[in-house]
């Protein structure tokens, strides 16, 4: 009997075990989208300043966040702190700017600005309600650090960073 059990265990141990890996896939659609509502433009009120202020012929960029799921995302918007393209600059550029709620689709969103947090040039909004939120960024670039210098002629470009971040 002992020999039979040993033989059976050897036979069963030598039998290949068939296994298969079966994938499970899925796609998640974000319930928060970022869109450019108004493209920004720099005005040049004097030789050493570029600004998005309308009084200086600039245009403040406006970003639109469309949210269909409440309490699932943060909106993050940063005003520029560098040019992405410009003529060669041999001196320091000083940057200041703001990020603020420009408009909202619901009065439920009225507390967003007061409840927002900042880190450097970035402001974060907890998107606690479904709807649309418009956020405006301002930007002022001054050339020459503490000593004003004229910007060289040419095309200048800076970027407002905007994103939806899942909580």
C-alpha positions in Angstrom: 0.0 0.0 0.0 2.9 2.3 0.8 4.4 1.7 -2.6 1.1 2.5 -4.3 0.8 5.8 -2.5 4.4 6.7 -3.4 3.7 5.9 -7.0 0.5 7.9 -7.1 2.2 10.9 -5.5 5.0 10.7 -8.1 2.5 10.5 -11.0 0.4 13.4 -9.7 3.6 15.4 -9.0 4.8 15.0 -12.5 1.4 16.0 -14.0 1.7 19.6 -15.4 -0.6 22.1 -13.8 -2.2 24.3 -16.4 -2.6 28.0 -15.5 -3.5 31.1 -17.4 -3.1 34.8 -16.6 -6.3 36.6 -17.3 -6.0 40.4 -17.7 -8.6 42.8 -16.4 -8.5 46.2 -18.0 -10.4 49.4 -17.7 -10.4 53.0 -18.7 -11.0 55.9 -16.3 -12.4 59.1 -17.8 -11.5 62.2 -15.8 -14.5 64.0 -14.4 -12.5 67.2 -14.4 -11.3 68.9 -17.5 -9.1 72.0 -18.1 -9.7 74.3 -21.0 -8.2 77.7 -22.0 -11.1 80.2 -22.0 -9.1 83.4 -22.7 -5.5 83.4 -24.0 -3.2 85.8 -22.3 -1.2 88.6 -23.9 1.5 90.9 -22.5 1.3 94.6 -22.8 4.5 96.7 -22.7 3.7 100.0 -20.8 7.3 100.9 -20.5 10.7 99.6 -21.7 11.3 97.4 -18.7 7.9 95.9 -17.9 5.7 93.2 -19.5 2.2 92.9 -17.9 -1.1 91.2 -18.6 -2.9 94.2 -17.1 -5.6 95.5 -19.4 -4.7 99.1 -18.5 -1.4 98.4 -20.3 -3.0 96.7 -23.3 -2.4 93.2 -21.8 -4.9 90.4 -21.4 -5.2 88.2 -18.3 -5.4 84.5 -19.3 -8.5 82.7 -18.0 -8.6 78.9 -17.4 -11.9 77.0 -17.2 -12.4 73.9 -15.1 -15.4 71.7 -15.8 -16.1 69.3 -13.0 -18.8 66.6 -13.0 -17.8 64.8 -9.7 -17.7 66.8 -6.5 -14.9 66.3 -3.9 -12.7 64.3 -6.2 -10.3 66.9 -7.6 -8.1 69.9 -6.9 -7.6 72.6 -9.5 -4.0 73.9 -9.6 -3.1 77.1 -11.4 0.4 78.8 -11.4 1.3 82.1 -12.8 4.5 82.3 -14.9 7.9 82.6 -13.3 10.0 82.3 -16.4 9.8 82.9 -20.2 9.4 79.7 -22.2 10.8 81.7 -25.2 12.3 85.1 -25.5 15.3 87.0 -27.0 18.5 86.4 -25.2 18.4 88.1 -21.7 21.6 89.0 -19.9 20.0 90.2 -16.7 17.5 89.1 -14.1 13.7 89.1 -14.7 11.6 89.7 -11.6 8.2 88.0 -11.6 5.0 88.8 -9.7 1.5 87.5 -10.3 -1.8 86.4 -8.9 -4.3 83.6 -9.3 -7.9 84.2 -8.5 -11.4 83.0 -9.1 -12.8 85.0 -12.0 -16.3 83.4 -12.2 -18.2 80.4 -11.0 -21.3 78.5 -12.3 -22.9 78.1 -8.9 -23.1 80.1 -5.7 -22.0 76.9 -3.9 -18.5 77.7 -5.2 -18.4 81.1 -3.6 -16.0 80.0 -0.9 -13.3 78.6 -3.2 -11.0 81.6 -3.2 -11.0 82.0 0.6 -10.5 78.2 1.1 -7.7 78.0 -1.5 -4.0 77.4 -0.6 -0.9 78.8 -2.2 2.6 77.5 -2.6 4.9 79.9 -4.5 3.3 80.8 -7.7 0.7 78.0 -7.5 -2.8 78.3 -6.0 -4.9 75.2 -5.3 -8.7 75.0 -5.1 -10.5 72.0 -3.6 -13.3 71.4 -6.1 -16.0 70.5 -3.6 -19.0 71.1 -6.0 -19.8 70.0 -9.6 -19.9 72.8 -12.1 -17.6 75.2 -13.9 -15.0 77.4 -12.4 -13.1 80.1 -14.2 -9.7 81.1 -12.8 -7.7 84.2 -13.9 -3.9 84.5 -13.7 -2.0 87.8 -13.8 1.6 88.2 -14.7 4.1 91.1 -14.5 7.7 90.6 -15.6 10.3 93.4 -14.8 13.7 93.3 -16.4 16.9 94.2 -14.7 16.3 93.0 -11.2 16.4 96.0 -8.8 17.7 98.3 -11.6 15.2 98.7 -14.4 16.6 97.8 -17.9 14.9 97.9 -21.2 13.7 94.5 -22.6 15.3 93.6 -25.9 13.0 93.7 -28.8 11.4 90.4 -29.9 8.7 87.9 -29.0 8.2 86.8 -25.4 6.2 83.8 -24.3 5.3 82.6 -20.8 3.0 79.8 -19.7 0.2 79.5 -17.1 0.2 76.0 -15.7 -3.3 74.6 -15.0 -4.2 71.0 -14.0 -6.8 68.9 -12.3 -5.3 66.6 -9.7 -7.3 63.7 -8.3 -7.6 63.9 -4.5 
